[in-house]
Amino acid sequence: MAVQWFRTKHKGLRYRKHPKRKHGVDFDRFYQFRHMTPEGRKEESLGWLSEGWTEDRCLFEILKIKQAKTTGEGPLTLSEKRKIAECKRQEERKAQQAAEDEAQKLALVNKSFVEHWRDYFRSDIGKKDVSWKTEQGLYEKWLKPIIGNLPLQKITDLNIKAIKKRMTDAGKSDRTIEYALVIIRQVFRFSIKNKTYVGEVPSIRKRKTGGLLPDFDNKKQRYLTRAEADALLNELKKHSKDVHDMTLLSLNAGLRAGEIFSLNWGCVDNERGRLTLLDTKNGTTRTAYLNNTARAMLETRTRGKHDELVFPNTRGGKITQMSDTFNHVVEKIGLNDNVTDRRLKVTFHTCRHSAASWLVENGTPLYFVKEILGHKHINTTERYSHNAESSLEAAIRGLDSTRVVSVAEDKSLTRTK
């Protein structure tokens, strides 16, 4: 069906009616303007009456087109005018976007370490709660006071050295200082990955390679003799059954404190002498084996439900750190008397270290010790290899029982023949 157009009293302006839609009492109107251009006759759409295109508004646009034809200034068609308007809008949008980008860039440049830390701390990058808690403590006490209000771009080696000096003066261990400085590097890398910082990461390397981190050997060197372990257990029994039992379990199965704290009854198979340790420090699940001493101790504890902890805190929840009772007893029986080197002090981890040392002294192959302790790499276990020296000495002395024929005897035997 052909479209029917209606003329208006204005030259070149016409309209058609909508077949159904009304505007007021009459059908809605769509206006169009026909006029001559240098390219010939052109028909250009204006718009619907319901959208505000009244005849007066249409006439206003037509008069501007006619004026442009007369003066030679401005667009000669509505489509050209709209194209110019669209280009202007695009330019404005580009300018606005550029301004927003610049403002965002400026905001990122001025974003303080505190703000970057909050983004990092709220992220989910697979760290355990205990790690986050440790990092939060180091940040609040040592990092925030010195670099908290500084943008990342303005954090220099001098700032990092100031943190290191402050921690050193406070008597913090090299390992703790390293942990604090590494947190700074982690925040930088996190911000780069999430595109909230563009720049370099501070060079926090070992001192021997020109960096700021201390060179140190933080490995525990102390382990208990059997007599010291017995004395420790006997004294602990007088103060706390739970601390005694946890200590005994670490000494006899080589468990970490965190593995003991997380142990529930569903993972205890006392009949077969096995424990299933879930999600250990290395992110794996492994089996721990119980000797008769550890099995007898577990028999003395009231077995709870499948998902209940073997060693809960007083509220039934998970223990997060070893009771001070352990340290008090260690001090009481003198295990740390005259010991100033942190590596030689007895801590709860010394119990696991002692279990490993005893295994090696008994001639257990290092690979078996690695599996028992749940070490990821054999080089971690090799630190205990020095404890096998007595076994090696005994082995070489065993050669004394083998009679070696001397040169003189050898000649005598030859002549006899």
Helices and strands as residue ranges (DSSP letters): E 5-7, E 13-23, E 26-37, E 40-48, G 49-51, H 55-71, H 78-110, H 113-122, H 129-138, I 139-143, H 144-147, G 152-154, H 157-169, H 174-193, G 207-209, H 226-239, H 241-253, H 257-262, G 265-267, E 268-269, E 274-277, E 286-289, H 292-299, H 324-332, G 342-344, H 349-361, H 366-373, H 378-381, G 382-388, H 389-397, G 398-401, H 407-416
